[in-house]
Amino acid sequence: MANADPAPRPLRQDELTGLAKTGRKLEAVAFTSAVTLDELDLSECLFVGCTFDLPAVRGADFSGAQFKDCRFSPDRFASCKFPGARFQGTNFFDADQKKGCTFAFCDLRDIAAEECNFAVGSFERCDMHDFRARECSFRGVRFHASTFTKAISKRVIITRARFEACNFTFTDFSGVSLESCEFLTCKFLDTALFDVNLTDAILRGCSLDKAEWERANLTRADFRGSTISGLNLAVLSAYAGLMIGESQQTELLERLGISVNPD
């Protein structure tokens, strides 16, 4: 019989400081309220099977860090740096408390996440340009004033993110620009998309049932292959060039009160 994974071991503050400087791999470590990660340089560290039970982390640098099979209690990350970080099999949701983690004013550029659970958390005023996620849950997550854009110059702004097989049930994207972002085989059930900019966005093979679309901009968005139950063009701010498949035409027209009958 294979040995069980070791239980995470609590660290003292002096041990943590030493490991952060010399040993870049931290395995089966428990970060508890007995230590603080505030302002620590943990860039390029590898965290494997670690638990983070901290009420708040402020100003820590996790640039280029890797997290594998880690668990976070409902922590609050404020003004932390995560550019280039990688997350695999990591859980940011506490099932007992039914709460997730909060990221506020964090640098989350060039993030890659796979098979992670961000449910019932929030991203508040974060920089999330080129955020990439695969098979992750964002159920009930709130994206408040966060941005997926990057200013190249005063006139050129690039928006980029890619989500594949992710769950956005009850997620709140209200007011967020998702221009040119990609969503492939994702689930949007009762998702709030009020005032969202989806210009040139790709939503292929997605389930978009019961989403709230008021004042959304779907200019040149690609919805081919997605289920679009409840999408009413009349409540959108724009939809010129919206791409849909032939099988989707009838449903959209009937929502506008147009009866589609065979010749």
TANOR-V32161 format. One line per field, one symbol per residue. phi: phi as a letter, one per 30 degrees, with the letter a starting at -180 (. if undefined). A space follows every 50 residues. Layout:
phi = ???
This chain:
phi = .ddddddecdcddddddddddccdcbchccccddbbceidccdidccbic cbcbdabbidcceidbbbhcbcdddccchccbeidbbbhcccccdddhbc dccbhcccdhdbbbhcbcehcacchccbeidbbbhccceidccchdbccb ddadccbccbabbbhcccdidcceiddceidcbchcccchddbdhdccei dcbcicccdidcceidccehdccdicdbejdcddcddaaeiecbdedcde ddddddicdcbdd
